[in-house]
């Protein structure tokens, strides 16, 4: 499936499919690591009120 995707990815604006996947993975890891902070700062005060 990845080999089928490679020709169309080369014609699109992405510099490299693997680089794009790496950026997505780092973005997801950042969101997941920030999730407890967001939970503590927004959800818990709302429950307390």
C-alpha positions as CSV (number, residue, x, y, z in Angstrom):
1,X,0.0,0.0,0.0
2,X,2.9,2.4,0.8
3,X,4.5,1.6,-2.6
4,X,1.2,2.5,-4.3
5,X,1.1,5.8,-2.4
6,X,4.7,6.8,-3.2
7,X,4.2,8.1,-6.8
8,X,1.3,10.3,-5.8
9,X,3.1,11.6,-2.8
10,X,6.1,12.6,-4.9
11,X,3.8,14.8,-7.1
12,X,2.2,16.5,-4.1
13,X,3.6,19.2,-1.9
14,X,5.1,17.0,0.8
15,X,8.9,16.9,0.6
16,X,9.1,13.2,1.7
17,X,6.4,10.8,2.8
18,X,8.6,9.5,5.7
19,X,9.4,13.0,6.8
20,X,5.7,13.9,6.8
21,X,5.0,10.8,8.9
22,X,7.7,11.7,11.3
23,X,6.3,15.2,11.7
24,X,2.8,13.7,12.4
25,X,4.3,11.3,14.9
26,X,6.1,14.1,16.8
27,X,3.0,16.2,16.8
28,X,0.9,13.3,18.2
29,X,3.5,12.6,20.9
30,X,3.5,16.3,21.9
31,X,-0.3,16.4,22.1
32,X,-0.3,13.1,24.2
33,X,2.4,14.4,26.5
34,X,0.5,17.7,27.0
35,X,-2.8,15.9,27.5
36,X,-2.5,15.5,31.4
37,X,-1.5,19.2,31.7
38,X,-4.6,20.2,29.7
39,X,-6.7,17.8,31.7
40,X,-5.4,19.2,35.1
41,X,-5.8,22.9,34.0
42,X,-9.3,22.7,32.4
43,X,-11.2,19.6,33.3
44,X,-10.5,19.4,37.0
45,X,-11.4,23.0,37.9
46,X,-14.7,22.5,36.0
47,X,-15.4,19.4,38.0
48,X,-14.6,21.2,41.2
49,X,-17.0,24.0,40.4
